[in-house]
């Protein structure tokens, strides 16, 4: 199988699960469950946040965890949003196939001829809302330092300073983490990373985390580093409207990194 540089951001149209998600060992986690590591960075097109960032607090440790939901609103008319949705749906099917083929090691059950059972245990990354009027979403984790709570992702301004878009500090030792940039209906350009699968009991959960983000202004502008888009045309707005609140899955164990 051909290898690839997993630090190089990919466009959704260039993403191939078999090439870019070559699952290897199934590892047991110290806090229970199993995880299967992967690393693939993908450049998401400008998309709306379905709602404000979500916050959960671990009852045992008191550690706070955060995530956002990217809305696929406009995926039927915006080919770039549509391409990301199609990529995620293809990865979902690839994951179900992989879990079916590795069911003995995952659960001690031979489900190689029972894909439908594995599919029922799998949590699709493209979350379909309960109401048809709302758009599907993609959950993306906002990773923070275990000790300090500092963000482990970059936020860039959409206002140029000396010809470049500077990085914005959203954490200080005195005030902690400020996630006010992640408000409902805000349109953002982002670099996200697929980190693999978590298996908790009979359930399988795919995971994404944020790497870089930049709020998108109304004017056409270049973006720094991985947020830059090689296509010249201006992005079509994803639209506006209400979103259903995503049900959050509380992690049963700590972060792998």
Buried (B, 14 or more C-beta within 10 A) or exposed (E): EEEBEBEEBBBBEBBBBEBBBBBEEBEEBEEEBBBBBBEBBBBBBBBBBBBBBBEBEEEEEEBEBBBBBBBBBBBEEBEBBBBBBBBBBBBBBBBBBBBBBBBEEBBEEEBEEEBEBBBEBBBBBBBEBEEEEBBBBBBBBBBBEEEEEBBBBBBBBBEEEEEEBEEBEBBEEEEBBBBEBBEBBBBBBBBBBBBBBBBBEEBBBBBBBBBBBBBBEEEEBEBBEBBEBEEEEEBBBBBEEEBBBBEEBEBBBEBEE
